[in-house]
Amino acid sequence: MLSYFPIYNLLKFYYESKHSADNPRFCYSFWLRLLKYLQPYKHNLSRVAEIGTGHTTGVGLMALLTGTEVFCAFEVNKKKYNGIRNIQIFEAMVQLLKARTPIPDEKEFPQINIIIDDYSFPSDILTDAILDFTLNKYRLASLIRDLKLGNTSGSFHYYNNWNKKKNTFKYFDFVYSRAVMEHVDYPESIHKDISDLLKTDGLLLHDIEFHSHGISNLWNGHYFYSPKVWRLIKGKRKNFLNRLTLNEHLEIIKYTNSEILDILKRYKEPGNINHEFFNKYTLEDLKIIGACVLLKKSEFSNINLNLNV
């Protein structure tokens, strides 16, 4: 109910809950799993961007620590950039890399939707020669200077309200979103905008959560509220939950100039479900708790539609 009072949004700006990117081990695990997952594609990761980073950008910092030349953090809303915390996370991950720490697995971070077979340190990808270069003291010092400022002409860039100046940013090798696409109010437009950031043949990964985020006692209970009850629950909060299923996201993606390369799905038992909901959802819809969709930017779009309608 607080969302109906103007002061709520002001307080939320200063007292937002911590994002998973605030945990160095989580970011270390996510990025190294991603490197192993993308290895068969032999794809360049020189220019990388993340959509919806929040206050901290740990996964992007891991990208810089493992060879990415330029990382851009694109925040849809206005966020308070936390340079001090970013540096703390950065330094913690430097130590994890120097120690060749094994990748934290699904027992430690079950919410990561990238499941791999081998959680040993990827020494075949991050060789000693590569880490000697990426972790040398001069490069680290340069990156820390960039982190202090947040938006420089160097390797690290943090942008608020990127979608209002989206035409400025182009030609990334890899763009990803993590626990973002389930929150956006207009996913049709955002899916297309994110795809437009990529160069042709660039890769895009959406990591999407489908649980209720504590709104219901059931992990998938947010699907079962009537539209009227849901409007009351949502209040005036922007980018709350859009309640789209994985199949609905995939339908939207069809109308962008992106080719689906792979889909990783994480399942959980759906619990007792009233059969009346099967008119809208399949049983699989109600069992998917998280998924990653890997896409490739194509030169031409199959269908040209105005997705803002």
C-alpha positions as CSV (number, residue, x, y, z in Angstrom):
1,M,0.0,0.0,0.0
2,L,3.0,2.3,0.5
3,S,3.5,2.5,-3.2
4,Y,0.4,4.8,-3.4
5,F,2.3,7.4,-1.5
6,P,4.9,9.6,-3.4
7,I,7.5,9.3,-0.6
8,Y,7.7,5.5,-1.2
9,N,9.7,5.8,-4.4
10,L,12.1,8.3,-2.9
11,L,12.8,6.0,0.1
12,K,13.1,3.0,-2.3
13,F,15.9,4.8,-4.2
14,Y,18.0,5.0,-1.0
15,Y,17.1,1.7,0.7
16,E,16.8,-0.9,-2.0
17,S,17.5,-4.5,-1.1
18,K,20.8,-6.1,-2.1
19,H,21.1,-7.6,-5.5
20,S,22.9,-11.0,-6.0
21,A,25.7,-9.0,-7.8
22,D,26.7,-7.7,-4.3
23,N,28.1,-11.2,-3.5
24,P,31.6,-11.7,-5.0
25,R,31.3,-15.5,-5.0
26,F,28.0,-15.4,-6.8
27,C,29.5,-13.2,-9.5
28,Y,32.6,-15.3,-9.8
29,S,30.4,-18.4,-10.2
30,F,28.0,-16.9,-12.7
31,W,30.7,-15.6,-15.0
32,L,32.9,-18.6,-14.9
33,R,29.9,-20.9,-15.6
34,L,29.0,-18.6,-18.5
35,L,32.6,-18.8,-19.9
36,K,32.4,-22.6,-19.9
37,Y,28.9,-22.6,-21.3
38,L,29.9,-20.3,-24.2
39,Q,33.2,-22.1,-24.9
40,P,31.8,-24.2,-27.8
41,Y,30.6,-21.0,-29.6
42,K,34.2,-19.7,-29.6
43,H,32.8,-16.2,-29.4
44,N,34.6,-12.9,-28.8
45,L,33.9,-11.2,-25.5
46,S,35.8,-8.0,-26.0
47,R,32.9,-5.6,-25.6
48,V,30.3,-6.7,-23.1
49,A,27.2,-5.0,-21.6
50,E,24.7,-5.9,-18.9
51,I,21.2,-4.6,-18.6
52,G,19.7,-3.9,-15.2
53,T,22.8,-4.1,-13.0
54,G,21.5,-2.4,-9.9
55,H,24.0,-0.6,-7.6
56,T,26.8,-3.1,-8.0
57,T,28.2,-4.7,-11.2
58,G,30.1,-7.8,-10.0
59,V,29.5,-10.0,-13.0
60,G,30.7,-7.3,-15.4
61,L,33.8,-6.8,-13.2
62,M,34.5,-10.5,-13.6
63,A,34.3,-10.0,-17.3
64,L,37.0,-7.3,-17.1
65,L,39.1,-9.5,-14.9
66,T,39.1,-12.3,-17.4
67,G,39.9,-10.3,-20.6
68,T,37.0,-8.2,-21.6
69,E,38.3,-4.8,-22.9
70,V,35.1,-2.7,-22.4
71,F,32.2,-3.3,-20.1
72,C,29.0,-1.2,-19.9
73,A,26.5,-1.4,-17.2
74,F,23.1,-0.2,-18.4
75,E,20.5,0.6,-15.7
76,V,16.9,1.1,-16.9
77,N,16.0,3.3,-13.9
78,K,18.1,5.8,-11.9
79,K,20.3,4.0,-9.4
80,K,22.9,5.2,-6.9
81,Y,26.2,3.9,-8.2
82,N,28.2,2.4,-5.3
83,G,31.8,2.8,-6.3
84,I,33.2,1.8,-2.9
85,R,31.3,-1.5,-2.8
86,N,32.2,-2.2,-6.5
87,I,35.9,-1.9,-5.6
88,Q,35.4,-4.2,-2.6
89,I,33.7,-6.8,-4.8
90,F,36.4,-6.4,-7.5
91,E,39.3,-7.0,-5.0
92,A,37.6,-10.0,-3.6
93,M,37.2,-11.6,-7.0
94,V,40.9,-10.8,-7.8
95,Q,41.8,-13.0,-4.9
96,L,39.5,-15.8,-6.0
97,L,41.1,-15.7,-9.5
98,K,44.6,-15.6,-8.2
99,A,43.9,-18.7,-6.1
100,R,42.3,-20.5,-9.1
101,T,39.3,-21.1,-6.8
102,P,36.9,-23.8,-8.1
103,I,33.5,-22.6,-9.4
104,P,30.9,-22.5,-6.6
105,D,28.3,-25.0,-7.6
106,E,24.5,-25.3,-7.4
107,K,24.6,-26.3,-3.8
108,E,25.9,-22.8,-2.9
109,F,24.0,-20.9,-5.6
110,P,21.0,-23.0,-6.7
111,Q,19.4,-19.8,-8.2
112,I,22.0,-19.7,-11.0
113,N,20.3,-21.2,-14.1
114,I,23.5,-22.1,-15.9
115,I,24.2,-25.7,-14.8
116,I,27.5,-27.2,-16.0
117,D,29.1,-30.6,-15.7
118,D,32.5,-29.6,-14.3
119,Y,33.0,-27.0,-11.6
120,S,36.8,-27.1,-11.5
121,F,38.6,-23.8,-12.3
122,P,38.6,-23.4,-16.2
123,S,42.4,-23.4,-16.6
124,D,42.0,-24.3,-20.3
125,I,40.1,-21.1,-20.9
126,L,41.8,-18.8,-18.3
127,T,45.4,-19.9,-18.8
128,D,48.3,-18.7,-16.7
129,A,49.4,-16.4,-19.5
130,I,45.9,-14.8,-19.8
131,L,45.6,-14.2,-16.1
132,D,49.2,-12.9,-15.9
133,F,48.0,-10.2,-18.3
134,T,44.5,-9.5,-17.0
135,L,45.6,-9.4,-13.3
136,N,48.8,-7.5,-13.6
137,K,49.1,-4.6,-11.1
138,Y,49.0,-1.9,-13.7
139,R,45.8,-3.1,-15.4
140,L,44.2,-3.6,-12.0
141,A,45.1,-0.1,-10.9
142,S,43.7,1.3,-14.1
143,L,40.4,-0.6,-13.6
144,I,40.1,0.6,-10.0
145,R,40.5,4.2,-11.2
146,D,37.6,3.6,-13.6
147,L,35.5,2.0,-10.9
148,K,35.9,5.1,-8.6
149,L,34.4,7.3,-11.3
150,G,31.8,5.0,-12.6
151,N,31.7,6.5,-16.1
152,T,34.9,7.3,-17.9
153,S,36.6,6.9,-21.2
154,G,38.3,3.7,-19.9
155,S,37.2,0.1,-19.7
156,F,34.3,0.5,-17.2
157,H,31.1,2.5,-17.9
158,Y,28.0,2.9,-15.8
159,Y,24.9,4.5,-17.3
160,N,21.6,5.4,-15.7
161,N,18.4,5.6,-17.9
162,W,20.2,4.0,-20.8
163,N,16.9,3.4,-22.6
164,K,16.4,7.1,-23.1
165,K,19.6,7.4,-25.1
166,K,19.8,3.8,-26.4
167,N,20.7,4.8,-29.9
168,T,24.1,6.0,-28.6
169,F,25.2,2.5,-27.8
170,K,26.0,-0.1,-30.5
171,Y,28.2,-3.0,-31.6
172,F,28.7,-5.1,-28.5
173,D,30.0,-8.7,-28.8
174,F,27.9,-10.0,-25.9
175,V,25.0,-8.5,-24.0
176,Y,23.2,-10.2,-21.1
177,S,20.4,-9.6,-18.6
178,R,20.2,-11.4,-15.3
179,A,16.9,-11.5,-13.3
180,V,15.6,-8.5,-15.2
181,M,13.2,-9.6,-18.0
182,E,10.6,-10.9,-15.5
183,H,10.4,-7.3,-14.0
184,V,10.0,-5.0,-17.1
185,D,6.6,-3.5,-17.8
186,Y,7.0,-3.4,-21.6
187,P,9.1,-6.5,-22.4
188,E,8.3,-6.3,-26.1
189,S,10.2,-3.0,-26.5
190,I,13.0,-4.0,-24.1
191,H,13.7,-7.3,-25.9
192,K,14.1,-5.4,-29.2
193,D,16.2,-2.6,-27.7
194,I,18.6,-5.0,-26.1
195,S,19.0,-6.9,-29.4
196,D,19.7,-3.6,-31.1
197,L,22.8,-3.1,-28.9
198,L,24.5,-6.1,-30.5
199,K,26.7,-6.2,-33.6
200,T,25.6,-8.7,-36.3
201,D,26.3,-12.3,-35.0
202,G,26.7,-11.0,-31.5
203,L,25.4,-13.1,-28.7
204,L,22.7,-12.2,-26.2
205,L,21.7,-14.1,-23.0
206,H,18.6,-13.5,-20.9
207,D,18.7,-15.2,-17.5
208,I,15.0,-15.1,-16.4
209,E,13.4,-16.0,-13.0
210,F,9.9,-17.3,-12.8
211,H,9.3,-17.6,-9.1
212,S,6.9,-15.4,-7.0
213,H,9.7,-13.4,-5.3
214,G,8.0,-14.0,-1.9
215,I,4.6,-12.6,-3.0
216,S,2.9,-15.9,-2.4
217,N,3.4,-18.9,-0.1
218,L,3.8,-21.0,-3.3
219,W,6.9,-20.4,-5.4
220,N,4.7,-20.1,-8.5
221,G,1.7,-18.6,-6.7
222,H,1.9,-15.2,-8.5
223,Y,0.4,-16.9,-11.6
224,F,-2.8,-17.7,-9.7
225,Y,-4.0,-14.3,-8.6
226,S,-6.9,-12.8,-10.5
227,P,-6.2,-9.6,-12.5
228,K,-8.0,-7.5,-10.0
229,V,-6.1,-8.9,-7.0
230,W,-2.8,-8.6,-9.0
231,R,-3.4,-4.9,-9.6
232,L,-3.9,-4.4,-5.9
233,I,-0.7,-6.3,-5.1
234,K,1.3,-4.4,-7.7
235,G,0.1,-1.0,-6.6
236,K,2.0,1.8,-8.3
237,R,5.3,0.0,-8.3
238,K,7.1,0.1,-11.7
239,N,8.9,-3.0,-13.0
240,F,7.4,-5.2,-10.3
241,L,6.7,-8.6,-12.0
242,N,5.1,-9.1,-15.4
243,R,4.0,-12.7,-14.8
244,L,5.1,-13.8,-18.2
245,T,5.9,-17.5,-18.7
246,L,9.0,-18.7,-20.6
247,N,6.9,-19.5,-23.6
248,E,5.5,-16.0,-23.6
249,H,9.0,-14.5,-23.6
250,L,10.0,-16.8,-26.5
251,E,7.0,-15.6,-28.5
252,I,8.1,-12.0,-28.0
253,I,11.7,-12.8,-29.0
254,K,10.4,-14.2,-32.3
255,Y,9.7,-10.6,-33.4
256,T,13.2,-9.4,-32.8
257,N,16.1,-9.9,-35.2
258,S,17.6,-12.7,-33.0
259,E,17.9,-16.4,-33.5
260,I,17.4,-18.7,-30.5
261,L,20.6,-20.9,-30.1
262,D,19.8,-22.6,-26.9
263,I,17.4,-22.7,-23.9
264,L,18.5,-23.8,-20.4
265,K,15.6,-24.6,-18.1
266,R,15.6,-25.2,-14.3
267,Y,12.5,-27.0,-12.9
268,K,10.9,-27.3,-9.5
269,E,7.9,-29.3,-8.4
270,P,4.8,-27.1,-9.0
271,G,2.8,-28.2,-5.9
272,N,-0.9,-28.7,-5.9
273,I,-2.5,-26.8,-8.8
274,N,-6.1,-26.2,-9.4
275,H,-6.9,-27.4,-13.0
276,E,-8.7,-24.2,-13.9
277,F,-5.3,-22.6,-14.4
278,F,-4.5,-25.1,-17.2
279,N,-6.7,-23.0,-19.5
280,K,-3.9,-20.4,-19.6
281,Y,-0.8,-22.3,-18.5
282,T,0.7,-25.7,-19.4
283,L,2.1,-27.9,-16.7
284,E,5.6,-27.1,-17.9
285,D,4.9,-23.3,-17.5
286,L,4.1,-23.9,-13.8
287,K,7.2,-26.1,-13.3
288,I,9.9,-23.8,-14.7
289,I,11.5,-21.7,-11.9
290,G,14.3,-20.3,-14.0
291,A,15.7,-20.3,-17.5
292,C,18.5,-18.9,-19.7
293,V,17.8,-18.1,-23.4
294,L,20.9,-17.8,-25.6
295,L,20.4,-15.7,-28.8
296,K,22.4,-14.6,-31.8
297,K,21.9,-11.3,-33.6
298,S,20.8,-11.9,-37.2
299,E,21.5,-9.5,-40.0
300,F,17.8,-9.3,-41.0
301,S,14.6,-9.6,-38.9
302,N,12.1,-12.2,-40.1
303,I,9.1,-10.1,-39.2
304,N,8.9,-6.3,-39.1
305,L,6.4,-5.2,-36.5
306,N,5.9,-2.2,-34.3
307,L,6.5,-3.8,-30.9
308,N,5.6,-0.7,-29.0
309,V,1.9,-1.1,-29.8
